[in-house]
Amino acid sequence: MTTETQAFALLQGDEFVELYKVLKVQGLVNGGGEAKHVITEGQVTVNGEVDTRKRKKCVVGDLISFNGANIEIVPAQ
Protein backbone atom coordinates (compact mmCIF):
# COMPACT_ATOMS: atom_id res chain seq x y z
CA MET A 1 0.00 0.00 0.00
CA THR A 2 1.53 3.29 -1.07
CA THR A 3 0.43 6.49 0.56
CA GLU A 4 0.61 9.76 -1.31
CA THR A 5 2.50 12.55 0.42
CA GLN A 6 0.70 15.88 0.74
CA ALA A 7 2.66 19.13 0.72
CA PHE A 8 2.24 21.70 3.49
CA ALA A 9 3.68 25.05 2.38
CA LEU A 10 4.97 27.41 5.03
CA LEU A 11 3.56 30.92 4.97
CA GLN A 12 5.74 33.59 3.39
CA GLY A 13 8.34 34.70 5.95
CA ASP A 14 7.81 31.72 8.29
CA GLU A 15 10.72 29.41 9.09
CA PHE A 16 8.62 26.76 10.85
CA VAL A 17 5.10 25.62 11.73
CA GLU A 18 4.03 23.96 14.97
CA LEU A 19 3.21 20.26 14.66
CA TYR A 20 -0.37 20.45 15.95
CA LYS A 21 -1.18 23.19 13.40
CA VAL A 22 -0.14 20.94 10.52
CA LEU A 23 -2.63 18.26 11.54
CA LYS A 24 -5.37 20.85 12.08
CA VAL A 25 -4.87 22.78 8.84
CA GLN A 26 -4.57 19.60 6.74
CA GLY A 27 -7.94 18.49 8.13
CA LEU A 28 -6.60 15.28 9.68
CA VAL A 29 -8.27 16.13 13.01
CA ASN A 30 -11.36 18.11 14.01
CA GLY A 31 -9.45 20.85 15.83
CA GLY A 32 -6.40 21.91 17.76
CA GLY A 33 -7.44 20.09 20.92
CA GLU A 34 -7.75 16.78 19.09
CA ALA A 35 -4.43 17.40 17.34
CA LYS A 36 -2.68 17.96 20.66
CA HIS A 37 -4.29 14.80 22.09
CA VAL A 38 -3.17 12.47 19.27
CA ILE A 39 0.34 13.94 19.42
CA THR A 40 0.70 13.39 23.18
CA GLU A 41 -0.71 9.86 22.75
CA GLY A 42 2.24 9.05 20.44
CA GLN A 43 0.16 8.61 17.28
CA VAL A 44 2.21 11.06 15.18
CA THR A 45 5.69 10.58 13.73
CA VAL A 46 8.09 13.22 12.48
CA ASN A 47 10.83 11.95 10.16
CA GLY A 48 9.99 8.37 11.13
CA GLU A 49 10.15 8.82 14.90
CA VAL A 50 7.30 9.32 17.38
CA ASP A 51 7.28 12.90 18.64
CA THR A 52 5.00 13.91 21.52
CA ARG A 53 5.81 17.64 21.46
CA LYS A 54 2.63 19.47 20.44
CA ARG A 55 4.50 22.64 19.56
CA LYS A 56 7.46 20.98 17.85
CA LYS A 57 8.80 23.35 15.23
CA CYS A 58 8.46 21.60 11.88
CA VAL A 59 10.78 22.95 9.20
CA VAL A 60 11.17 22.50 5.44
CA GLY A 61 11.92 18.86 4.65
CA ASP A 62 10.22 17.38 7.73
CA LEU A 63 7.91 14.44 6.99
CA ILE A 64 4.92 14.05 9.31
CA SER A 65 2.86 10.86 9.40
CA PHE A 66 -0.49 10.33 11.09
CA ASN A 67 -3.31 7.84 10.54
CA GLY A 68 -2.03 6.74 7.12
CA ALA A 69 -1.41 10.28 5.85
CA ASN A 70 2.03 11.72 5.07
CA ILE A 71 2.70 15.46 4.98
CA GLU A 72 5.95 17.07 3.86
CA ILE A 73 6.79 20.61 4.92
CA VAL A 74 7.78 22.63 1.85
CA PRO A 75 8.97 26.25 1.39
CA ALA A 76 6.49 29.08 0.83
CA GLN A 77 5.43 29.50 -2.80
C-alpha positions, 0 to 999 in steps of 0.5 A, a space after each residue: 500500500 503506497 500512501 501519497 505525500 501531501 505538501 504543506 507550504 509554510 507561509 511567506 516569511 515563516 521558518 517553521 510551523 508547529 506540529 499540531 497546526 499541521 494536523 489541524 490545517 490539513 484536516 486530519 483532526 477536528 481541531 487543535 485540541 484533538 491534534 494535541 491529544 493524538 500527538 501526546 498519545 504518540 500517534 504522530 511521527 516526524 521523520 519516522 520517529 514518534 514525537 510527543 511535542 505538540 508545539 514541535 517546530 516543523 521545518 522544510 523537509 520534515 515528513 509528518 505521518 499520522 493515521 495513514 497520511 504523510 505530509 511534507 513541509 515545503 517552502 512558501 510558494 
